[in-house]
């Protein structure tokens, strides 16, 4: 794999650990209120809306505490990533704008991700809102994917294009269509080294190196205008396994946790690994540690992870995904079994779009969590719903 940096170290604090005992989490979540961010109309195509992302502003002066949300939505009108705002901790929402660029034949359709800069990066001031998304080209011209970055200096009301992070690979025949080997699912995060990171899923190396799909990242020292070469994080050269949808959260003591799904394993389980270096996740072919409860229940893909300080000396890691619809919690740094907490938004797990890539964040000064979920309302459509829950400590 030319011009790709590979890891030569292995950091796996929980590597090979098999849960042997019950370790209840130290938190209880009690739903307080809910709201609908977006509901599809009669003209919206299946599946209505999916893949929500939401942030609370902390570096925007008088706008601090404002919530911004976006998602995939399957409109028959102009493709865009809609931007919704809440100024009352998620009780109500208003659309304030949208990102609707057309670049190299691609449109703003899949996998948007929002991020607020915590410090100045290049010429972008602290508080700049970033949106990374997957611009999609049509099958008629050869299906294309490209991860692009956009920036807003006015709280999400308007955006400028910053850069193309990575784009699809060679042209192949797949499922009866001419398409280019795709890239998917950008996730943005600033590192302790004051660089901006973008993690993503990559299918470009199946033919040449037998990686059905792998996880990788790039870095930027100027707020996302330019990017380093890719660095592989999770990869299996077996033509089969497809690690995907990487999401990262900061842990205490400078550590980080990454969650990801493993497509082509039975039920698409969710794994995690822990590193003390955002730029180095250890041996790329380390499978990781499974998020699983004592009764054997687990999640079925599309994970999201959040760390909260409540729940004991190590705080609590919360993970969502499809499958049981629950929030899985671990207050022991990922060791042992995970506890299934009561879901905040009920889902019909027989519908493949229900709960597809949820989002978790803290609100109200960290006293509550907000769960943002695609909830099924029709056999073929989902809306985007939010639910806030108070956090109670049990220790």
C-alpha positions as CSV (number, residue, x, y, z in Angstrom):
1,X,0.0,0.0,0.0
2,X,2.0,2.9,-1.3
3,X,2.3,6.2,0.7
4,X,0.4,4.8,3.7
5,X,1.7,4.9,7.2
6,X,1.2,1.7,9.2
7,X,1.3,1.2,13.0
8,X,4.2,-0.8,14.5
9,X,3.1,-0.7,18.1
10,X,0.2,-2.3,20.0
11,X,-1.7,-0.5,22.8
12,X,-4.5,-2.6,24.1
13,X,-5.2,-2.1,27.7
14,X,-8.2,-4.4,27.4
15,X,-6.7,-6.5,24.7
16,X,-7.7,-10.2,25.0
17,X,-9.8,-9.4,28.1
18,X,-12.8,-11.7,28.5
19,X,-15.5,-10.5,30.9
20,X,-15.9,-12.9,33.8
21,X,-18.0,-11.0,36.3
22,X,-20.8,-8.5,36.6
23,X,-19.7,-4.9,36.9
24,X,-22.7,-2.6,37.1
25,X,-22.4,0.9,35.8
26,X,-22.4,3.8,38.3
27,X,-25.1,5.8,36.5
28,X,-28.9,5.8,35.9
29,X,-30.5,7.8,33.1
30,X,-34.0,9.1,33.6
31,X,-35.8,10.6,30.6
32,X,-37.0,14.1,31.3
33,X,-38.4,15.3,27.9
34,X,-38.4,14.7,24.2
35,X,-38.8,16.6,20.9
36,X,-38.9,16.1,17.2
37,X,-36.1,17.8,15.2
38,X,-37.4,16.8,11.7
39,X,-40.3,14.8,10.4
40,X,-40.4,13.8,6.7
41,X,-43.3,14.9,4.5
42,X,-45.3,12.8,2.0
43,X,-42.8,13.6,-0.8
44,X,-39.7,12.4,1.1
45,X,-38.1,9.2,-0.2
46,X,-37.4,6.1,1.9
47,X,-36.0,6.0,4.6
48,X,-36.9,9.6,5.4
49,X,-34.0,10.7,7.6
50,X,-31.0,8.9,9.3
51,X,-27.5,9.5,10.7
52,X,-28.1,12.5,13.0
53,X,-25.3,14.5,14.5
54,X,-25.7,17.2,17.2
55,X,-23.3,19.5,19.1
56,X,-23.7,22.0,22.0
57,X,-21.7,25.2,21.5
58,X,-19.1,26.1,24.1
59,X,-16.9,28.5,22.3
60,X,-19.3,31.0,20.8
61,X,-19.8,33.6,23.5
62,X,-23.5,34.5,24.0
63,X,-24.5,31.6,21.8
64,X,-23.0,29.0,24.2
65,X,-25.5,26.4,25.1
66,X,-27.1,26.5,21.7
67,X,-27.6,23.1,20.0
68,X,-26.9,22.5,16.3
69,X,-28.1,19.3,14.6
70,X,-27.8,17.9,11.1
71,X,-28.6,14.5,9.4
72,X,-29.1,12.7,6.2
73,X,-32.5,13.3,4.7
74,X,-33.9,11.9,1.6
75,X,-35.6,14.8,0.0
76,X,-36.8,14.9,-3.7
77,X,-35.6,18.5,-3.7
78,X,-32.1,19.9,-3.7
79,X,-29.7,17.7,-1.8
80,X,-28.3,19.3,1.4
81,X,-27.3,18.8,5.0
82,X,-29.9,20.7,6.9
83,X,-28.9,22.7,10.0
84,X,-31.3,22.9,12.9
85,X,-30.9,25.0,16.0
86,X,-32.2,24.7,19.6
87,X,-31.8,27.5,22.1
88,X,-33.8,25.8,24.9
89,X,-31.7,22.6,25.5
90,X,-33.5,20.6,22.9
91,X,-37.2,21.3,23.8
92,X,-37.8,22.9,20.3
93,X,-35.9,23.2,17.0
94,X,-35.8,25.6,14.1
95,X,-34.1,25.1,10.7
96,X,-31.5,27.9,10.3
97,X,-29.7,26.9,7.1
98,X,-28.2,24.0,5.1
99,X,-25.0,23.0,3.3
100,X,-25.9,22.3,-0.3
101,X,-22.7,22.5,-2.3
102,X,-22.2,20.6,-5.6
103,X,-18.5,19.7,-6.2
104,X,-17.1,17.5,-9.0
105,X,-20.5,16.0,-9.7
106,X,-21.1,15.2,-6.0
107,X,-24.0,16.4,-3.8
108,X,-24.4,16.8,0.0
109,X,-26.2,13.6,0.8
110,X,-24.6,11.2,3.2
111,X,-23.0,11.1,6.7
112,X,-22.6,14.7,7.9
113,X,-20.7,15.3,11.0
114,X,-20.6,18.6,13.1
115,X,-17.7,19.9,15.2
116,X,-17.0,23.2,17.0
117,X,-13.3,24.3,17.1
118,X,-12.1,24.8,20.7
119,X,-9.2,27.0,19.6
120,X,-8.0,28.9,16.5
121,X,-6.9,26.6,13.7
122,X,-5.0,28.3,10.9
123,X,-7.2,31.3,9.9
124,X,-10.3,29.8,11.5
125,X,-11.1,31.3,14.8
126,X,-12.1,29.5,18.0
127,X,-15.9,28.6,17.8
128,X,-15.9,28.0,14.0
129,X,-18.4,25.3,13.2
130,X,-17.1,22.6,10.9
131,X,-19.2,20.1,8.9
132,X,-17.6,17.1,7.2
133,X,-19.8,15.2,4.8
134,X,-19.8,12.6,2.0
135,X,-20.7,14.2,-1.3
136,X,-22.2,11.6,-3.6
137,X,-22.2,11.4,-7.4
138,X,-24.9,9.5,-9.4
139,X,-24.8,6.0,-10.8
140,X,-25.3,7.4,-14.3
141,X,-21.8,8.9,-14.3
142,X,-20.2,6.2,-12.1
143,X,-21.1,6.3,-8.4
144,X,-18.6,8.5,-6.6
145,X,-17.9,9.4,-3.0
146,X,-15.7,12.2,-1.5
147,X,-15.4,13.5,2.0
148,X,-15.4,17.3,2.1
149,X,-15.0,19.9,4.8
150,X,-17.1,23.1,5.2
151,X,-16.8,25.9,7.8
152,X,-19.3,28.4,9.3
153,X,-18.3,31.6,11.1
154,X,-21.9,32.6,12.0
155,X,-23.2,29.7,14.1
156,X,-24.2,27.4,11.3
157,X,-26.2,29.9,9.2
158,X,-23.8,29.9,6.2
159,X,-20.9,27.7,5.2
160,X,-17.8,27.9,3.0
161,X,-16.0,25.0,1.4
162,X,-12.5,24.4,2.9
163,X,-11.2,21.2,1.4
164,X,-11.6,17.7,0.0
165,X,-10.3,15.3,2.7
166,X,-10.3,12.1,0.7
167,X,-12.1,10.7,-2.3
168,X,-13.0,7.3,-3.9
169,X,-10.7,4.9,-5.6
170,X,-10.6,2.9,-8.8
171,X,-13.7,2.3,-11.0
172,X,-15.3,-1.2,-10.6
173,X,-18.5,-3.1,-11.4
174,X,-20.6,-3.6,-8.3
175,X,-24.2,-4.7,-7.8
176,X,-24.8,-4.1,-11.5
177,X,-23.5,-0.5,-11.4
178,X,-20.3,1.2,-12.4
179,X,-18.9,2.7,-9.3
180,X,-15.7,3.9,-7.7
181,X,-14.4,2.2,-4.5
182,X,-15.9,4.4,-1.9
183,X,-15.0,6.2,1.3
184,X,-17.5,6.8,4.1
185,X,-18.4,8.3,7.5
186,X,-16.1,11.2,8.5
187,X,-15.6,12.0,12.2
188,X,-13.8,15.1,13.3
189,X,-11.9,15.7,16.5
190,X,-9.1,18.0,17.8
191,X,-6.1,16.4,19.3
192,X,-3.8,17.3,22.2
193,X,-1.2,18.2,19.5
194,X,-3.5,21.0,18.4
195,X,-4.2,19.3,15.1
196,X,-7.6,18.5,13.6
197,X,-8.2,14.8,13.0
198,X,-10.6,13.2,10.5
199,X,-11.3,9.5,11.0
200,X,-13.2,7.6,8.2
201,X,-14.0,4.3,6.6
202,X,-12.2,3.3,3.4
203,X,-12.9,0.7,0.7
204,X,-10.3,1.6,-1.8
205,X,-7.9,-1.2,-1.1
206,X,-10.0,-4.3,-1.6
207,X,-8.7,-5.2,-5.0
208,X,-5.0,-4.4,-4.4
209,X,-4.4,-5.3,-0.7
210,X,-7.5,-7.4,0.2
211,X,-8.9,-4.9,2.7
212,X,-12.7,-5.2,2.2
213,X,-12.9,-2.0,4.3
214,X,-10.6,-0.3,6.8
215,X,-10.5,2.6,9.2
216,X,-8.0,5.4,8.8
217,X,-7.4,9.0,9.6
218,X,-5.8,12.1,8.3
219,X,-4.6,15.2,10.2
220,X,-4.6,18.9,9.5
221,X,-2.5,21.7,11.2
222,X,-4.5,24.5,9.5
223,X,-8.1,23.8,10.5
224,X,-8.8,21.4,7.6
225,X,-7.5,23.3,4.6
226,X,-4.7,20.8,4.0
227,X,-4.3,17.2,5.2
228,X,-1.6,14.7,5.9
229,X,-1.3,11.3,4.2
230,X,-3.7,8.7,5.6
231,X,-2.7,6.5,8.5
232,X,-4.4,3.1,9.0
233,X,-6.1,2.4,12.3
234,X,-8.1,-0.8,12.0
235,X,-7.7,-3.2,9.0
236,X,-7.9,-7.0,8.2
237,X,-6.4,-8.2,4.9
238,X,-8.9,-11.1,4.6
239,X,-11.2,-9.8,1.8
240,X,-14.1,-10.1,4.3
241,X,-14.2,-8.1,7.5
242,X,-15.4,-4.5,7.2
243,X,-14.7,-2.4,10.3
244,X,-16.7,0.8,9.9
245,X,-18.2,4.0,11.4
246,X,-15.3,5.0,13.7
247,X,-16.4,7.3,16.6
248,X,-13.9,8.5,19.3
249,X,-14.3,10.0,22.8
250,X,-11.7,11.5,25.1
251,X,-11.2,9.6,28.4
252,X,-9.5,10.7,31.7
253,X,-5.7,10.8,31.9
254,X,-5.3,11.6,28.2
255,X,-6.7,8.4,26.8
256,X,-9.2,7.9,24.0
257,X,-11.8,5.2,23.2
258,X,-12.7,4.3,19.6
259,X,-15.9,2.3,18.8
260,X,-16.6,0.7,15.4
261,X,-18.8,-1.9,13.8
262,X,-17.6,-5.1,12.3
263,X,-19.7,-5.8,9.2
264,X,-19.5,-9.4,7.9
265,X,-19.3,-10.8,11.5
266,X,-22.6,-12.3,12.7
267,X,-25.0,-9.6,13.8
268,X,-22.5,-6.8,13.1
269,X,-21.1,-6.5,16.6
270,X,-19.6,-3.3,18.0
271,X,-16.0,-3.3,19.2
272,X,-13.9,-0.7,21.0
273,X,-10.2,-0.1,21.6
274,X,-8.4,2.3,23.9
275,X,-5.3,4.3,23.2
276,X,-3.2,7.0,24.9
277,X,-2.4,8.5,21.5
278,X,-5.0,9.8,19.2
279,X,-2.6,9.4,16.3
280,X,-1.7,5.7,17.1
281,X,-4.3,3.0,17.8
282,X,-1.9,0.1,18.0
283,X,-1.7,-2.9,15.8
284,X,-4.2,-2.4,12.9
285,X,-5.2,-6.1,12.9
286,X,-6.1,-6.2,16.7
287,X,-9.8,-7.1,16.6
288,X,-10.6,-4.9,19.7
289,X,-12.9,-5.6,22.6
290,X,-16.6,-6.3,22.2
291,X,-19.3,-4.2,23.8
292,X,-21.4,-6.9,25.4
293,X,-23.7,-7.4,28.4
294,X,-23.6,-10.4,30.8
295,X,-26.7,-12.0,29.2
296,X,-24.9,-11.9,25.8
297,X,-26.9,-9.0,24.4
298,X,-25.0,-6.5,22.4
299,X,-25.3,-3.8,19.7
300,X,-25.8,-4.3,16.0
301,X,-23.6,-1.8,14.2
302,X,-23.8,2.0,13.7
303,X,-22.1,2.8,17.1
304,X,-21.7,6.1,18.9
305,X,-19.6,6.7,22.1
306,X,-19.7,9.4,24.8
307,X,-17.7,9.7,28.0
308,X,-19.3,11.4,31.1
309,X,-17.5,12.1,34.4
310,X,-20.3,10.6,36.5
311,X,-20.4,7.1,37.8
312,X,-17.2,6.6,39.7
313,X,-13.4,7.4,39.6
314,X,-13.2,6.5,35.9
315,X,-16.5,8.1,34.9
316,X,-18.7,6.2,32.5
317,X,-18.5,5.2,28.8
318,X,-21.8,5.2,27.0
319,X,-22.3,3.4,23.7
320,X,-25.3,3.3,21.4
321,X,-26.1,1.3,18.3
322,X,-28.8,-0.7,16.6
323,X,-30.0,-4.0,17.8
324,X,-31.5,-3.9,21.3
325,X,-31.9,-0.1,21.1
326,X,-30.4,0.2,24.6
327,X,-27.6,2.5,25.8
328,X,-24.7,0.3,27.0
329,X,-22.7,1.7,30.0
330,X,-19.4,0.9,31.6
331,X,-18.0,2.7,34.6
332,X,-14.8,0.6,34.8
333,X,-12.7,2.0,31.9
334,X,-14.2,-0.6,29.5
335,X,-13.3,-3.6,31.6
336,X,-15.8,-6.4,32.3
337,X,-19.4,-6.7,31.0
338,X,-21.4,-3.6,30.0
339,X,-24.8,-2.8,31.5
340,X,-27.8,-2.2,29.4
341,X,-29.6,1.0,30.4
342,X,-33.2,1.6,29.5
343,X,-33.6,3.1,26.1
344,X,-34.7,6.7,25.8
345,X,-36.4,6.4,22.5
346,X,-38.1,3.1,21.6
347,X,-37.4,1.6,18.1
348,X,-38.7,-1.2,15.9
349,X,-35.5,-3.1,15.3
350,X,-37.1,-5.0,12.4
351,X,-36.7,-1.9,10.3
352,X,-33.2,-1.5,9.0
353,X,-33.2,2.3,9.2
354,X,-34.5,2.6,12.8
355,X,-31.7,3.8,15.1
356,X,-29.3,4.0,12.2
357,X,-26.2,5.8,13.6
358,X,-27.5,7.6,16.7
359,X,-25.8,10.5,18.5
360,X,-25.1,11.2,22.2
361,X,-24.0,14.4,23.8
362,X,-24.1,16.2,27.2
363,X,-26.3,19.3,27.7
364,X,-27.3,21.5,30.7
365,X,-23.7,21.9,31.9
366,X,-23.2,18.1,31.8
367,X,-26.1,17.3,34.1
368,X,-28.1,15.6,31.2
369,X,-27.4,13.6,28.1
370,X,-29.2,14.2,24.8
371,X,-29.9,11.2,22.6
372,X,-30.6,12.0,19.0
373,X,-32.1,9.1,17.0
374,X,-33.8,8.2,13.7
375,X,-37.1,6.8,14.9
376,X,-39.4,4.8,12.7
377,X,-42.8,6.4,12.2
378,X,-43.9,4.5,9.1
379,X,-42.9,1.1,7.6
380,X,-40.6,2.9,5.3
381,X,-39.6,6.2,7.0
382,X,-38.0,7.6,10.1
383,X,-38.0,11.1,11.7
384,X,-35.2,12.6,13.8
385,X,-36.1,12.6,17.5
386,X,-34.3,13.9,20.5
387,X,-34.6,12.8,24.2
388,X,-33.0,14.4,27.2
389,X,-32.3,12.4,30.3
390,X,-31.0,13.4,33.8
391,X,-27.9,11.6,35.0
392,X,-28.1,10.1,38.4
393,X,-25.0,8.7,40.1
394,X,-25.3,5.4,41.9
395,X,-21.9,5.5,43.8
